[in-house]
């Protein structure tokens, strides 16, 4: 609950008017009205007397002890994502900053908003300048750092540590990444299997299945990314045959677990790029871009796979509940949003410099740029 709502509710509970509150605090009635509308905030020096007047404490007034439900957090994140789709990243960051000011001690909310922003910067960055992207990335890092420094031990802090360590490594801040990774506990047993068994025993079979499907999707995605890293290390050490075998295993893993879109081409493409094999690289890049184009209107899982049947139904139901013509259109644009990001990477990353003189590669970029 934002401070504006706290002031309004407490005042009404005490059957006081805005004018009476203003008189007791030595401010104007319009000022109190603005506080309750959320268009301005009380001066910091007024917080203690305001809390006493409303028969509460400053912590309650500022929502420091307040936690939001999972549903409330999900709704806020959905609203922010919708805003980003309609008005751009700047509007999304402004909304996130406002919500974090309202709930400065709700670490789960801050983490959820920040991971949404992190993904959105990747997905919707095609029209942003390098300077704007740098500003957004710095804000994301600052939020992860805030969570790591303030959150209690648990999944929220561990998630923030994991994400922050990756950011530090990308920036070559290796010492800092190593230090915060040391704070992570050894991986505990995953409780989701027992939790699913409990749900099933209580007759909640669909919920149990969806929980296990989420575990399969998460674990298989993590395995696929681990194989990608192993491939990179093998190539760094000159073990090309090992890398080839790992690439094949990665392709089979993605297909076996019905991972989304271009995952089945990711490791073979990485191997081709590392070997600077022009023809093979262009072929895999074509498949990757085509997979993005084919993804329009699809959700994050394979609707035909029995591995994700309940999860797909849940995603479809959620989309239907929030559906309107605009959100449907945004769903269809998912693949289109991914394509410009990939095109920028293909044009600017040093890893693809060896392809820049190839006519087929340039024609492919032009083909997808004109979509």
N, C-alpha and C positions, 0 to 999 in steps of 0.2 A: 504494500500500500504506500503510495507516495506521500510526502509530507503534507501536500495540499489536502489530501483526503483525511489524513490524521487530524489536522487542525479543524476541518469542517465537522467531522464526526464527534470529536471531543467537545467542541463548542456546543453542538446540538444536544449532546448527552447532558450537558450542564445547563441547558436551556438559556444560553446566552446569545445575544445578538452580536453581529459584527461590530456594531457601534460600541457596545459595552466592552468587547475585547480591545478595540482601538483605544477607548478612553483609559482603560487600565494600563495599557502599555505606552501611552503617550504617542500614538501614531494616528494616522487618518483612517477612517472607515474604508475608503477606496483601497488603501494599502492592504488591509485585511482581506478585502474582496479579491485582490490580485493573488494573495497567498493561496486562497482556497481554490482559485481557478488554475493555479500552477503557472501563471504568467510571470510571477516574481517570487522571491523567497525572503523570509525574515532575515534581518541583519544578524550576524553571528552573536552580537552582544545581547540580542533579544531572546535567544533560545532558552536560557535558564528561566527568566521570568515568564516566558510564554509557556514553558513546560509546567511551571508551578501553577500558573493561572488555569491551565487545562487539567490540572490534577494528574499529571503524568510525569515522566522523566525524559531527559534529552535523548537517551538511547531509543526509547519508543517513538519519540517525535521524529527522529531521523531514520527510523526503520532499521536500526542496527541489529535488532534481534529478530527481524522478520525473515521468514523463509517462504518461498513461493512453492506451490505444488508443481509436480512434473507437468501436469496439463497446462498450468499457467505459463510455465517457461516455454513449453512447446508452442503455445499460441503466440507469445511475444516473438519467438524466433521466426515463426511462419509469417507474421506481419512484417518483420524486418526484411525477410527474403522477398516478399511480395513488393515491398517498397523499392528494393534494389532493382528488381526486374522492371519496375515501372519508371523509376526516376534516377537510377544509377547508384554507384557506390557511395558518393558523397552523402546522399540522403540516408543511406543505410547506416553509415558510420555516425551520423548525427543522431539518429534514433537510438543507436546502441549507447552512445555517450549519455543521452538523456536518461535511459533506463538504468544505466549503471549509477548515475547520480541519485536516482530514486531508491535503488536497492544496493547501496555500496558494500554491504556485508553478505550478500547472497552470492557465494562463490560459484554455485552451480549455474546460476543465471549468467554470470560474467563469462564463465568458461563456454557455455552453450552459445552465447552471442558471438564470442570471439572465434570459435571454430566455424560458425556460419560465415562470419566475415572473412576468415582465412580462405575458405572454399570459394566464396563469392569473388574474391580478388583474382583467383585463378580463372573462374568461369566467365566473369564479366569485365575483364580488363582490356579487351580489344581496343576500346576507344579512349583509354586513359594514357596520359603521358608517362614517361619514365619517372619524372619527378613526383607526380601524383602517386604512382605505385610505390615509390620509396617511402613517402609519407604514410601511406596506408600500412605498409609492412612494419614500419617503426611503431605504429600504434598497436598493431597486433602483438608484436614482441613485448611492448610495455605492459599490455594486459596479461599476457602469460606470466611475465615476471611478477606482476602484482599478485596473481593467484598463487604462484609458488611461494611467495613471501608471506602470504596471509592465510591461505587455506590450511585446515587441519589435515592430518594424514588421512588418506583415503583415495578413492578413485578419481575425484576431481583434481586433487593436487598431482597425482601420478600422471593423469592425462596431460596436464599443463607442463609437467617436467618433460615428458616424452616429446611433446610438440616443440617446446622451447629448445631442447637439445638439438633437434633437427634444424631449427632456425640458426642456432649458433654454428653448427657444422657447415651449413651453406655459406655462412659469412666468414668461415675459417677461424672462428673463435673456439678453437679446439679445447683449450684448457678449461674454459667456462662450461663447455658441453660435458666434459669429463667429470667435472666437479658436481654438477647437478644430477648427472646420471647415477652417481654414487649414492644419492639419497633415495633412489628407488629400491623397494624391497625385492627379494627374489620372487619370481612369479608364483603366486599361490595356486592351489587347485581351483579349477573353474567350477563354481557352484551351480552353473546353469543346468548341468545334467541332472543333479539331484533336485533342483528346483522344478525342472520339467517333469520329473517322476512324481513329485509331490502334486503338481497341478493335475497330472493325468489321473492319479489316485483319487483326486477329488472330483473327477468327472469333467475337468476343464481341458479336454483333449486338444482342441484347436489352439488354445493359448500355449500349451506345452509344445505342440508341433512348431508354432511360430518362434518360440524361444530357441528351440534347437536349430531351426533353419537359420536364425540370425547368427548362431554360433558357427554353423558350417560356413556361412558366407564370410564372416569375419576371419575365421581361422584359415580358410582357403586363400583369401586375399592376402593375408599376412605371409602365408607360405609362398605365394607367387612372388611377392616383393622380395622375400628372402632369397629365393632362387635367382632373381635379377641381380641382387648384390653379389651372390656367389659367382655368377657369370662375369661380372665386372672385375672381381678379384682374380679370377682365373685368367682373364685376358691381360690384366696388369702384370701377372707373373709369367706370361708367355705360354700358358697351358691352353692352347687353342682347341685341342681335341676335347679336353674336359669342358671347355666353354660350349662347344658344339653339343655335347651330350646334355649339359644343363639346359641349354636353350630348347632342346627337344622335350625334355622333361617339363619345362615351364609351359610349353605349348600344350602338352598333353594334360597338365594339371588344370590349365584354364578351361580346356574343353571338357574335361571330366567333371569339374565342379560348376560348369555352366557360368563362368565368370563373364561379366558384361563386356560387350563390344569388342574393342581391339586388344583385349588382354592376351588372346591366343597368338597375336602377332608381335607382342611387345618384346619378348626375349629373342626370338629369331631376328627381329629388326635391330635390336641392340647389338647382336653378334655381327650382323652384316655391316652396320655402321662402324663398329670397332675395327673390322677388317678392311674398311674403306672399299667394300664391294659395291660399286655404283649401281649395277643393274639389280642386284638383290635388294639393296636398300630402297631404291625407288619403288620396287614391286611391293615391299612391305609397307612403305609409307602410303601407297595408293590404297592398300587394304585397310589401313588404319583410318584414313580419311573417309573411306566408303562406310566403315563401321559407324563413324560419327554421324554420317548422313542418314544411315539406316536407323539410328537410335531415336529419331524424332518421334515424339509421342509415347515413347516407352519409359517405364520406370527403371529403377536401379537393378532389378533382377529379371532373370529369364522366365517369362510367363509360362513357357512350355515345360520347364524343368520340374520334376517331382520333388527336387531338393528344396524348392522355394514356393511351393503351392500356397501355403497359408500366408507366407510373408507377402507374396504378390497380391493375394486377396485383400490383405490388410492395407497395403499401399493404395490399391484401387479404391477401397472404401474411404480412406482418408482423403484421397483426391476428389472423390465424388462429394463428400461432405463440404469441402471447401470450393467446389467447382463453380465457376462462372465463365463467361466467354473469354475473359482476359486471362484467367489462370490456365484454361485449356490451351490458349494460344502460347502461353509461356512454356507449358509442358512440351508442346511441339517444337519449341525453339531450342530445346536443350542441346541437341546435336549441333545446331547452327551456332550456338554460343561456344561450343568446344572447338569448332573448326578454326575460327580466327586465332585462338590461343595457340593451337598447333602450328598454324601458318606462320605466326610471329616467331615461334621457336625454330622452325625449319629455316627461316630466312636469316635469323640473327645469331643462333648458337654456333660457336666455333666447331662443335661436333659435326655439323653438316656443311662445313666450308668446302669439303671435297666434292660436294654435289652441285655447287653453285654454277658451274660451267656446263652442266649437263642439260641438253635441250629438253629431254623428256621430263626431267625434274621441274624445270621452269614452266613447262606447259601444264604440268600437274598443279603447281601452285596457282597459276593463272586461272585454271579451270575452277578451282574451289574458291578463289578470291571473288570470282564473278557471280557466285551463287546468290 
